[in-house]
Amino acid sequence: MTVTLTAADNGGSGVTGTQVQVNAGGWTAYTAPLTVSGEGVNTVQFFSTDAAGNSEQVQTLNVRIDRTAPITTAAPSEGPGAQGWYNRSVTVALSAYDAASGVASTVYSLNGGGWTTYAGPIILGTDGTNTIRYYSTDAAGNREAEQSVMMRLDTTAPAVTLTQNGKAVHNVSPLSIIRFELTSSDALSGVAGQKLFLDQKEITSGQPIPALLIGFGTHTVKYSVTDNAGNTAENSFSFKVEWNFTSLRDLIEQLMKNGQFKNKGIQTSITAKLNQVESQLQKGNNDQAVKHLNDLLKAVQGAKESGGLSAEGADQLISLINDLLGKN
């Protein structure tokens, strides 16, 4: 910045000299335009004297120089989790500073959108990677280089599927071998870990578990799956270990009504074998009950082969019997 001083003494004795000082650096005779280059507010003081010895009052000129762009910082409302992910909405505040002319404006762009004048904290609530680009301009027109900050959000719990021997969780016979299969996925931060519990004891996915080992009655299987953002998916299911002949007996009666048996005698014979199974269980003779259950299976298979029972009806009965034997 160049400062030129001009003095006049109209109708008087004439100017003999001008004194000047910059930023209280000491008075010197003004002989040529001054170069003022200091950043900030520069104070130029000056006065002139005429041939009669009259000196004017000291005058002051403030020269403001700002060549430095502002500095803008981005501050999130909270820090991310250990893996660098947020599991809930977060706000980002932009703060700009300029020591000389002052900040004139701050603008930002969210995820590639248009530039917007910053007026308050920016709310990030969209899952995935969010990028904020920003910069500020000061009153002198200096613009800082564009900056950016990236925030990764995952507010969605993992997707989980729990099956029991390839099906939904269901009641089983005491002869069954149970396998709970737990699968999970997370499209954003990824699965960090998963746990599976049977009656509050941890088990592994796919582990074979004899139903007799956990005993008759109601049991609970539960899973807990957490992603790298800290979201957790949990659920529990109840099932029973029990002998259940109701469905089998109802099916036999339905097949008889629908004419699936060739004659009443075949249906009566198969029902009698089922009665033997239940009778042995009531007496506590589990081994004998299993033997009679296998005899029932053979009788149904024989009826199918001989034409005494339709193939469709026989296959339905065989499936239920195999369920009781723990073969499905």
C-alpha positions in Angstrom: 0.0 0.0 0.0 1.4 3.4 -1.1 0.6 6.6 0.8 1.2 9.9 -0.8 1.1 13.1 1.2 0.5 16.6 -0.3 0.9 19.8 1.7 -0.2 23.4 0.8 0.0 26.8 2.5 -2.5 28.9 0.6 -1.8 32.6 0.7 0.8 32.1 3.4 4.6 31.9 3.7 4.7 28.5 2.0 5.4 24.9 3.2 8.9 24.2 4.3 8.5 20.5 5.2 6.4 17.6 6.2 7.1 15.1 9.0 5.7 11.6 9.0 5.9 8.5 11.2 4.4 5.0 10.8 3.3 2.9 13.7 5.1 5.3 16.2 8.4 4.4 14.6 9.8 7.9 14.9 9.3 11.1 13.0 11.1 11.5 9.7 11.0 14.1 6.9 8.6 13.1 4.2 10.4 13.1 0.8 8.6 10.5 -1.2 5.4 8.3 -1.2 5.4 5.8 1.7 5.1 2.1 1.3 3.0 0.5 4.1 3.1 -3.3 4.1 2.5 -4.4 7.7 -0.4 -6.9 8.2 -3.2 -5.4 10.3 -3.9 -1.8 11.2 -1.0 0.6 10.3 -1.1 4.1 11.8 0.4 6.8 9.6 0.8 10.2 11.4 1.9 13.4 9.7 2.0 17.2 9.9 3.5 20.1 7.8 5.3 23.4 8.8 5.4 26.6 6.9 8.1 29.2 6.5 6.7 31.3 9.3 7.2 28.4 11.7 3.5 27.4 11.9 2.9 23.7 12.3 -0.5 22.0 11.7 -2.0 19.6 14.2 -0.8 16.0 13.8 -3.2 14.1 11.5 -3.7 10.3 11.5 -4.5 7.9 8.7 -5.2 4.2 9.5 -4.2 1.8 6.7 -5.7 -1.6 7.1 -3.9 -4.5 5.3 -5.1 -8.1 5.3 -3.4 -10.6 2.9 -4.2 -13.7 5.1 -7.2 -15.9 4.4 -9.4 -16.9 7.3 -9.0 -20.3 9.1 -12.1 -22.5 9.4 -12.4 -25.5 11.7 -15.0 -28.2 11.8 -16.1 -29.6 15.2 -18.5 -32.6 15.5 -20.9 -32.6 18.4 -19.3 -35.9 19.6 -16.6 -38.3 18.6 -17.1 -41.5 16.7 -16.9 -45.0 18.1 -13.7 -47.0 18.3 -14.0 -48.1 14.7 -14.6 -44.6 13.4 -18.3 -44.9 12.9 -21.3 -43.0 14.4 -24.4 -44.9 15.3 -26.7 -41.9 15.6 -27.2 -38.5 14.0 -24.4 -36.0 14.6 -24.0 -32.2 14.1 -20.9 -30.4 12.8 -20.2 -26.8 13.7 -18.0 -24.6 11.5 -16.0 -21.9 13.2 -14.0 -19.3 11.2 -11.4 -16.8 12.5 -9.7 -13.9 10.8 -7.5 -11.7 12.9 -7.4 -8.7 10.5 -10.4 -7.7 8.4 -12.7 -10.3 10.0 -14.7 -13.2 8.5 -17.3 -12.1 5.9 -18.8 -15.5 5.1 -18.5 -19.2 5.4 -20.1 -21.6 2.9 -20.3 -25.4 2.8 -21.4 -28.2 0.5 -22.9 -31.5 1.8 -22.3 -34.7 -0.1 -21.6 -33.0 -3.4 -24.6 -30.6 -3.2 -24.6 -26.9 -3.9 -22.8 -24.3 -1.8 -24.8 -23.0 1.1 -24.1 -20.1 3.4 -23.3 -21.5 6.9 -25.9 -20.3 9.5 -25.6 -23.0 12.2 -24.6 -26.6 13.0 -25.0 -29.0 10.1 -27.1 -32.1 10.9 -25.9 -35.4 9.5 -28.5 -38.1 9.7 -28.0 -40.2 6.5 -26.3 -43.6 6.8 -23.1 -44.0 4.9 -20.1 -41.7 4.3 -21.0 -38.0 4.6 -18.6 -35.4 3.3 -18.7 -31.7 4.2 -16.6 -29.3 2.0 -16.2 -25.8 3.3 -14.3 -22.5 3.2 -14.5 -18.9 4.5 -13.8 -15.5 3.0 -12.8 -12.4 4.9 -13.8 -8.8 4.5 -10.7 -8.1 2.5 -11.7 -10.7 -0.1 -9.2 -13.3 0.9 -10.6 -16.9 0.5 -9.1 -19.8 2.3 -8.4 -23.1 0.4 -11.3 -25.5 0.4 -11.3 -28.0 3.3 -13.3 -31.1 3.9 -14.3 -33.4 6.7 -15.8 -37.0 6.4 -18.2 -38.6 8.9 -19.3 -42.2 8.6 -22.8 -43.0 9.9 -24.4 -46.4 10.5 -27.6 -46.2 12.5 -29.0 -49.6 11.4 -28.5 -52.8 13.3 -27.2 -55.9 11.5 -29.5 -58.1 9.6 -29.8 -61.5 11.3 -31.4 -64.8 10.4 -31.7 -67.7 13.0 -32.8 -71.1 11.8 -33.2 -74.4 13.5 -32.1 -77.3 11.3 -32.8 -75.2 8.3 -36.3 -74.1 9.4 -37.8 -71.5 11.7 -37.4 -72.3 15.4 -39.9 -75.1 16.3 -40.8 -77.7 18.9 -38.8 -81.0 18.7 -39.1 -84.5 19.9 -36.6 -85.7 22.5 -34.9 -87.8 19.9 -33.9 -84.8 17.7 -30.4 -83.4 17.2 -30.9 -79.7 17.2 -28.7 -77.3 15.2 -29.2 -73.6 15.5 -27.6 -71.7 12.5 -27.0 -67.9 13.0 -26.1 -65.8 10.0 -25.7 -62.0 10.0 -24.6 -59.2 7.7 -24.1 -55.4 7.9 -23.8 -53.5 4.7 -22.2 -50.4 6.3 -19.8 -50.7 9.2 -19.7 -54.6 9.1 -20.4 -57.2 11.8 -18.1 -56.9 14.7 -19.3 -60.0 16.6 -22.2 -62.3 17.2 -23.3 -64.5 20.1 -25.8 -67.3 20.4 -27.3 -68.6 23.7 -29.4 -71.6 24.6 -31.0 -71.2 28.0 -28.5 -68.4 28.8 -25.5 -70.6 28.0 -23.4 -69.6 25.0 -23.3 -72.1 22.1 -21.8 -71.9 18.6 -23.7 -71.7 15.4 -24.3 -75.1 13.9 -23.4 -76.9 17.1 -25.2 -80.3 17.3 -27.2 -80.5 20.5 -29.2 -83.7 21.5 -32.6 -82.7 22.6 -32.5 -85.2 25.4 -29.4 -83.5 26.7 -31.3 -80.2 27.4 -34.4 -82.1 28.7 -38.2 -81.9 28.2 -40.0 -78.6 28.5 -39.7 -75.1 27.2 -36.3 -73.7 26.2 -35.1 -70.3 24.9 -32.6 -69.6 22.2 -31.3 -66.0 21.9 -28.9 -64.1 19.7 -27.0 -60.9 20.0 -25.2 -59.4 17.0 -23.2 -56.1 17.1 -21.8 -54.1 14.2 -18.7 -51.9 14.2 -20.7 -48.8 14.9 -22.1 -50.3 18.1 -25.6 -51.1 16.8 -27.0 -54.4 18.3 -29.7 -56.7 17.0 -31.1 -59.1 19.6 -34.0 -61.5 19.6 -35.1 -64.7 21.4 -37.4 -67.6 20.5 -39.0 -70.3 22.7 -39.5 -73.9 21.7 -40.4 -77.2 23.5 -38.8 -80.6 23.7 -41.8 -82.9 23.9 -43.6 -86.0 22.5 -46.4 -84.6 20.4 -48.7 -87.2 18.7 -51.7 -84.9 18.2 -50.7 -83.9 14.7 -50.0 -87.5 13.7 -53.3 -88.8 15.1 -55.2 -86.0 13.4 -53.6 -86.7 10.1 -54.5 -90.4 10.3 -58.1 -89.6 10.9 -58.1 -87.0 8.1 -56.6 -89.5 5.6 -59.3 -92.0 6.5 -62.0 -89.4 5.9 -60.5 -88.5 2.5 -60.4 -92.1 1.4 -56.6 -92.3 1.4 -56.7 -95.7 3.2 -57.8 -98.7 1.1 -59.9 -100.0 4.0 -60.7 -99.3 7.6 -58.5 -102.3 8.7 -55.3 -100.7 7.6 -56.1 -97.4 9.4 -57.1 -99.4 12.5 -53.8 -101.3 12.5 -51.7 -98.1 12.1 -53.6 -96.4 14.9 -53.1 -99.4 17.2 -49.3 -99.1 16.7 -49.5 -95.4 17.5 -51.4 -96.3 20.7 -48.6 -98.7 21.6 -46.1 -95.9 21.3 -48.0 -93.6 23.6 -48.7 -96.5 26.1 -45.0 -97.2 26.5 -44.2 -93.5 27.0 -46.8 -93.3 29.7 -45.1 -96.2 31.5 -41.8 -94.6 31.2 -40.4 -97.2 28.8 -38.7 -94.8 26.3 -36.7 -97.5 24.6 -39.8 -99.5 23.9 -41.7 -96.4 22.7 -38.9 -95.7 20.2 -39.1 -99.4 19.0 -42.8 -99.1 18.5 -42.4 -95.8 16.7 -40.0 -97.5 14.2 -42.6 -100.3 13.9 -45.2 -97.6 13.0 -42.9 -96.2 10.4 -42.4 -99.6 8.8 -46.1 -100.2 8.8 -46.8 -96.9 7.0 -44.1 -97.7 4.5 -45.5 -101.2 3.9 -49.0 -99.8 3.4 -47.6 -97.4 0.8 -45.8 -100.1 -1.1 -48.8 -102.5 -1.0 -51.3 -99.8 -2.1 -53.1 -99.9 1.2 -52.4 -96.2 1.7 -52.0 -93.5 -1.0 -48.4 -92.4 -1.7 -49.2 -88.8 -0.8 -50.9 -89.7 2.5 -48.1 -92.1 3.4 -45.4 -89.5 2.7 -47.2 -87.0 5.1 -47.3 -89.6 7.9 -43.7 -90.7 7.3 -42.6 -87.0 7.6 -44.3 -86.6 10.9 -43.0 -89.9 12.3 -39.4 -88.9 11.2 -39.9 -85.7 13.1 -40.7 -87.7 16.2 -37.6 -89.9 15.6 -35.5 -86.8 15.1 -34.6 -87.7 11.5 -35.8 -84.5 9.8 
